[in-house]
Amino acid sequence: MRHARRQAMAQDAAKQTRKNKGRSLALIRGLAAFVFVGVLGFGLYQLLVHPGTPLPPHWNPTKPLVVSQPVTALTEWKLNRALASTESCLTTIEGFAALQPMSDFRESDQCGITGRVNLRAVGETRMSPIETRCAIALRMAMWERHGLQPAARDILGTTLARVDQSGSYNCRTIRTTSGPSERMSTHATADAIDISGFAFADGRQISLLRDWDGAGPEAAFLRAARDSACDWFRVTLSPDFNALHADHFHLQSVGWGLCR
């Protein structure tokens, strides 16, 4: 009996030793993996920030958004970073829009413009001067560069010269097909802009009210413009949404991804 008891105790001790060795080995492997990941992460970071990095800046998450660079999977993330503050927005849009920064405006607790600018042009396209937010101006610049100008070239064989806008700031409630609502419009904070038409370098002019339901290239351009606006604005409403938008695109820099 004593021998069996000693043998069992020896076996238990051997099992415990193996468990301890297993735990130690797992700990060593975990520490090695942690060190490896840390070294790899540090190396990748150094590769990204190194002046001679082979990674193009539009694919480099450490580089800020540049309006003229190609669109990648990182562009939307970079755009959101640029829109995080008025200062970063103004820095990003410099050279890609004609605008004048203005002091913030407050009309009431519900109405005003933060990050106010007077916008006169985006990219190669002029606009009648409009007071709006820098966020709208930057989104307009991205739309003009990556949506409107390519559509003008591909569909109409010309370049876009002017965007016709019908307002951004307006201290009012939301309009609905059944009348005014109690909710404030995004126009009350200049987080929206309304676009009514376009003019081109060849002298052609297109309006939503006249050309949206057509069958020619003008209507095709308007639908391409609407679709590309959905890439750059959080909410895009067109004549397809309801009769209140029969003559304009309603474009918002805030919202949850509505594209109609």
N, C-alpha and C positions, 0 to 999 in steps of 0.2 A: 504494500500500500504506500509505504514511504517513497519507494522508488517511482511508482506511478505518479505520486503527487509531485515529486521533484521533476519528473519528465514533463508533466503538464505545465509546471511553473516555467521550465526552460522554454517550452514551446510558446507560452504567452509572452515571455521576455523577447524571444526572437521576433514574434509578430509585431510587438511594440517597437522594436528596433527598426524593422522594415517600414512601419508606418512613419516613424520619425525621419528615416532617410527619405521616404517619399515626400513628406512635407518639406523637408529641406531642399530636395531637388526641385519641387514645384515652386518654392520661393525663389530659388536661384534662377529658374527659367523665367519666372515673372519679372524679376529684376532685370534680367538680360533683355527681355522683350521691351520693358519700359525704357531702358537705356538705348536700345536700338531705335525705337520709335522717336525718342527725343533727339538722337543724333540725326536721324533721317529728316525729322521735321526741321531741325536747325539748318541742315544742309539745304533743304528745299527753300526755306525762307531766305537764306543767303543767296541762293540762285535767283530768286525772284527780285531781290533788292539790288543785286549786283549790277553796276552800270553796263556791263557787257552781257547781260542775260540774253539768251537766244529766244526767250519767250516774247512774242509780240505784245505790245502794251495793251491792246484790246482784249487779250486773253490773260493778262496779268492782274490778279485781284488786288495787288498793292498799288496799282496805278489808277489815277482818277479817270472819270469819264471824259472823253473828248468827243464832241458832237460829230466830227467828221470821220471818226474811225469806224470800221466795219462793225456791224451788229453781230454779237456773239451771245452765248448763253449767259455771260456775265453782265451784259449791257443793262438789263433791267435792274439788277442788284446795284450796279454802279450809279444808275440814274437815281435810285432811291437814296443812296448815300449823298449824292449831290444835292438832293432836295431836302436833306436833313436840317439845313439852316439857310437863312437868307445869304449869309456870307459865302458858303460853299456853292450855292446856286449862282450867285453873281460871278464868282470866279470861273465856274464851268462855262457859263454862257458868253463870257468875254470873247469878242472876236467873231461870234456867230449870231449876233443880233444887234440891231441898233436900238438902244434903250437908254433911258436916264433913270438911275436909282432915285427914289423919292423917300421922304420920311413916311413912317406908318400913319395911316389915317383911321380915325375912329369916329363913327357917326353916332353909335349907340352901343348898348351892351351886345346887340345881335348883329350889328352892321359895321364894317370897316375893312381895311386892307392892310395886312401884315406883309412885309417884304414888297412894298409897292414900287412899281416901275412904270415909266411911260414908254410904251413899246411902239416902235415905228417900222421895224423890219425884222425878219428872221431869215438867216442865210442870204440867198439871192432874191428874196421876195419882199416887196414892200407892203406895208399896211397903213391905213389911216391911223394916226396916233390914238393909242388907247391906254388908259390906266388899268393895270391888272397886277397880279402877283408875279414874282419872279418864277414861281413854279409853273405857271401857265406859259410864260415866255419860253422857258427851257423845254417844256413839252412841245410847244409849237415849233421850236427850232429842230428838235428831233424828228417831228412829223414832216416838216418841210424837206429836210435833208434825206430821210430814208423812206418816205412815203409819197409825198406830193410830187417832188421833182422826178423821181423815177417813173411815176405813173404818167406825168405829162410827156416825158420823152417816149415811153413805150406805147402809149395809147394815142397821143395826139401829135407826136413827132415835133414837139416844141418844148419850150421851157416855161415854167410858171414865173410870172412877173409880179402878180399882186394877189393877196388874199383879202377878200371883202368881209369885214367883221361887223357885227351889229350889236356889240356890247359885251362887257365883262361884269363890271360892278353895277349892282342895282339893289338897293335895300328894299327887298320885297319878299313875299312868301312864294311858295311853289304854286305855279298855275297847273290846273288839271282840266280835263275835258268836262268836268262837272262844276268848274269854278275854282276860286282861290281856296287853298288849304290853310291850315294853321301852322304848318312847318315852314321855316325859313328856307328860301332858295340858296343854293350854293353861290348864286350871283351876289348874295348879300355880303359875302366875304371875298368876292372876286376869285373864287375857286373854280370858276367856269368862264367859258367864252363861247359866243355864238358866231358861227361862220355861215355867211349867206351866199357866197359865190367866189369865183376865181377869174383872173384875167391872165393872158398869156403873151409871150413875146411876139407871136404872129398876129396879134390884134384880136384874137378870139376871146369872147367872154362867155362864161357859163354861170348860170344861177340855179340854185336848187329848186326854186319855185317853178321855173320854166322847163328845166332839162332833166329833172330826176326821173320822170316816167317815160323818157324817150327811149329810142332803140338804137341810137347812134353812138359814136365815140364819146360824145359829151356825157351821156348818161353812164357809159362804162367808166369814164374818168371819175365821176362823182361817186360811184359805188366802190371803186378802188380807193378813193380818198377816204370814204367812210370806213372801209375795212382796215386800212393802215392806221387811221386815227385810233382804232381800238387797240393797236399795239402800244400807243404812247399815252393814252388817257385812261383814267380809271373808269369813266363812264362816257360812252358815246351814243348819242341819240340822234337819229336821222328821220326823214319823212316816213320811214317804215314803222316808226314807234307810234306816233299818233298825229292827228291833224294839227296839233299845236306846233309841230316841228316840220310842217310842210315846206317852209321856206328857209330852214337853217339846220346846221349841225349844232347840237349842244354838246360841248366837250368839257369834262370835269377833271380836275387833278386829284380829286378825292372820290371815294366810293368803293364798290365791291365788284367791279369787273363787268358791268352791264354794257352790252354791245348790241344795239338794235338799229 
